[in-house]
Amino acid sequence: MMTETWETDSRSPVQIRRRACLADAGGRTGPAAVLLVADEHTAEQVARALTGQPVDLHPVHDTAAALLVAGRTCPDAVVLAPAGGRLSPADFLDVLHTLDPGVRVIVGVGRDDGELAAQAAARGATVTARPFEPNALLALLSAALGAPRSLATRPLPIQLGRLRIDSVAPRMWLDDTPIRLPLREHLVLRYLAARPDAVVSRRELVTAIWGDQTSGSDNSLSVHITRLRRRLAAAGADVRIEAVRGLGYQLTISPNS
């Protein structure tokens, strides 16, 4: 019945708006428009993970409402996860295909979603594991968009317990509260955070942060480590930087995080 509503008359206002939308989308530049159909918790996780990426995310928690948003925004891609609404995921995919046969769809499935995985694959959607892994989701979106709309992504933030570290700008977040960092402290933290629980030698850190300009940098490293420890402790972060005698430094996460 829903499909018939969308298909009733190719000259209907809905179809006219849709054709105009698709024509506009053909010349779209800038971030890719992605319709995310998911429950509120999943939508928040995905939005947080894709912060700063070249993606214009449109989260909708209801499958029927998502079809209306698709009609207005002409998304470059659709990501479907569990969501409420009268339409089942399979029905949603069927109507979406009628609305826009060329749109690329990525469907996240859990361990017990074998039937949904089969239904999605049968309808030409790309199936991936849920919860979504940010790097994998970005890669799938880039592949789905294809040239020349593939995503020129930036490095994803590093999540460690309650602490999230920007991989580009000198900043971090604790429970979503932003904290600015001096550049050298950020570089030290980012390098160690990318290698949690690994012991990193002083020489490796100095070379990674200062490159060939190592004159006086060994003492400078000690100063930056001390300041960074104080900053993390003052913020209440559940991350510690420990000195391993004779070897280097190790970043660890509190077991209660």
C-alpha positions in Angstrom: 0.0 0.0 0.0 2.8 2.4 0.9 4.6 1.6 -2.4 1.4 2.5 -4.3 1.3 5.9 -2.6 4.7 6.8 -3.9 4.0 5.3 -7.4 0.4 6.4 -8.0 1.1 9.2 -10.5 4.5 10.2 -12.0 3.1 13.7 -12.2 2.2 13.9 -8.5 3.8 16.7 -6.4 5.9 14.1 -4.6 7.4 12.8 -7.9 7.9 16.2 -9.3 9.8 17.3 -6.2 11.8 14.1 -6.3 12.9 14.6 -9.9 14.0 18.2 -9.0 15.8 16.9 -6.0 17.7 14.3 -7.9 18.6 16.9 -10.5 20.0 19.1 -7.8 21.9 16.2 -6.2 23.6 15.4 -9.5 25.5 18.7 -9.1 26.1 18.4 -5.4 29.5 19.4 -4.0 30.9 19.3 -0.5 30.0 16.7 2.1 28.1 13.6 1.1 24.5 13.5 2.3 23.9 10.4 4.3 20.5 9.3 5.6 21.0 7.4 8.9 17.9 5.3 9.9 18.6 4.1 13.4 17.5 4.2 17.0 18.6 7.2 19.0 21.5 5.4 20.7 23.0 4.1 17.5 22.5 7.4 15.8 24.4 9.2 18.5 27.2 6.7 18.3 27.5 7.1 14.5 27.2 10.9 14.6 30.0 11.1 17.3 32.2 8.7 15.3 31.8 10.6 12.1 32.4 14.1 13.6 34.7 16.1 11.3 34.3 13.8 8.4 33.0 15.0 5.0 29.5 13.6 5.7 26.3 15.6 6.1 24.4 13.1 8.4 20.6 13.1 8.6 19.6 10.8 11.5 16.0 9.6 11.6 14.6 7.2 14.1 11.4 6.1 12.3 11.4 4.1 9.1 8.3 5.8 7.6 9.6 9.3 8.4 12.9 8.3 6.9 11.2 7.9 3.5 10.0 11.4 3.7 13.4 12.7 4.5 14.9 10.7 1.6 12.4 12.4 -0.7 13.4 15.8 0.5 17.2 15.4 0.7 18.1 12.9 -2.0 20.8 11.3 0.0 24.0 10.0 -1.6 23.8 6.9 0.6 21.5 5.4 3.3 22.7 3.6 6.4 20.0 1.4 8.0 20.2 0.0 11.6 17.4 -1.0 14.0 14.8 1.7 14.0 11.2 2.2 15.1 8.2 2.8 12.8 5.4 0.9 11.0 7.6 -0.3 8.2 9.8 -3.4 8.7 13.4 -3.1 7.4 12.6 -5.1 4.3 9.5 -3.0 3.5 11.6 0.1 4.0 14.2 -1.1 1.5 11.5 -2.0 -1.0 9.9 1.5 -0.8 13.2 3.2 -0.8 14.2 1.3 -4.0 11.0 2.5 -5.6 11.7 6.1 -4.5 15.3 6.1 -5.7 16.5 2.9 -7.4 20.1 4.1 -7.6 20.7 5.0 -4.0 23.3 3.0 -2.2 22.3 1.3 1.0 24.4 -0.1 3.9 22.6 -2.3 6.4 24.0 -3.0 9.9 23.2 -6.4 11.3 23.8 -7.9 14.7 24.6 -11.5 15.6 21.0 -12.6 15.6 19.9 -10.7 12.4 20.5 -13.5 9.9 17.1 -13.0 8.3 17.6 -9.2 7.9 21.0 -9.8 6.4 19.5 -12.2 3.8 16.7 -9.8 3.0 19.1 -6.8 2.7 21.5 -8.7 0.5 18.6 -9.9 -1.7 17.7 -6.3 -2.3 21.2 -5.2 -3.3 22.2 -3.6 0.0 25.7 -3.8 1.5 25.6 -5.8 4.7 28.0 -5.0 7.6 28.4 -5.9 11.2 26.8 -3.8 13.9 27.8 -2.0 16.1 29.3 0.0 13.3 33.1 0.3 13.4 33.9 3.9 12.2 36.8 3.1 9.9 34.9 0.2 8.2 31.7 2.4 7.9 33.7 5.2 6.3 35.3 2.8 3.8 31.9 1.3 2.9 30.4 4.8 2.4 33.3 5.8 0.2 33.0 2.6 -1.9 29.3 3.1 -2.2 29.6 6.7 -3.4 32.2 5.8 -5.9 34.3 8.3 -7.9 34.1 11.2 -8.0 32.0 11.4 -4.8 34.3 9.1 -2.7 35.1 10.5 0.7 38.4 12.3 1.3 38.3 11.3 5.0 40.4 12.6 7.8 41.9 10.4 10.6 39.3 9.4 13.1 39.5 10.4 16.8 41.0 7.9 19.1 38.6 6.7 21.8 40.1 5.5 25.1 37.5 4.9 27.8 35.9 8.3 28.5 38.6 10.1 26.7 38.5 11.0 23.0 41.5 12.4 21.2 41.4 14.3 18.0 43.7 12.9 15.4 44.4 16.2 13.7 43.6 19.3 15.9 45.3 19.7 19.3 42.3 18.8 21.5 40.6 16.1 23.4 37.2 15.5 24.9 36.3 14.0 28.3 32.7 12.9 28.4 32.1 15.2 25.3 33.6 18.2 27.1 36.3 19.7 24.8 39.8 20.4 26.3 42.4 22.3 24.3 46.0 20.9 24.3 49.4 22.5 23.6 50.6 21.1 20.3 53.5 19.0 21.7 51.4 17.5 24.4 48.8 16.6 21.9 51.4 14.9 19.7 52.8 12.9 22.6 49.3 11.9 23.8 48.1 11.0 20.3 51.2 8.8 19.6 50.9 6.9 22.9 47.1 6.6 22.5 47.5 5.0 19.2 49.5 2.3 21.0 47.6 1.6 24.2 49.4 -0.8 26.7 52.5 -0.8 24.5 55.8 0.3 26.0 57.2 3.1 23.8 60.9 4.0 24.1 61.9 7.6 24.8 64.0 7.6 21.6 60.9 6.5 19.5 58.8 9.2 21.0 61.4 11.9 20.5 61.9 10.9 16.9 58.1 10.7 16.2 57.5 14.1 17.8 60.6 16.1 16.9 61.9 14.2 13.9 65.5 15.1 13.1 65.4 18.2 15.3 66.4 16.3 18.5 68.6 18.8 20.2 67.4 19.3 23.7 64.2 17.3 22.9 64.9 14.5 25.4 64.6 16.9 28.4 61.6 18.6 26.6 59.9 15.2 26.4 60.1 14.8 30.2 58.6 18.2 30.7 55.7 17.5 28.3 55.0 14.1 29.8 54.8 15.7 33.3 52.5 18.4 32.2 50.3 15.9 30.3 50.0 13.7 33.3 48.9 16.7 35.4 46.4 17.8 32.7 44.8 14.3 32.5 44.6 13.9 36.2 43.0 17.4 36.6 40.4 16.5 34.0 39.6 13.2 35.7 40.6 11.1 32.7 40.7 7.3 33.2 44.0 7.2 31.3 47.5 7.1 32.8 51.0 7.5 31.4 53.4 5.4 33.3 57.2 5.3 33.1 58.7 1.9 32.6 62.2 2.1 34.1 64.9 1.6 31.4 62.3 1.1 28.6 60.1 4.1 28.1 56.5 5.1 28.6 53.2 3.1 28.6 49.7 4.5 28.3 47.1 2.5 30.1 43.3 2.7 30.6 41.7 2.3 34.0 40.0 -1.2 34.3 36.9 0.6 35.6 36.5 2.7 32.4 
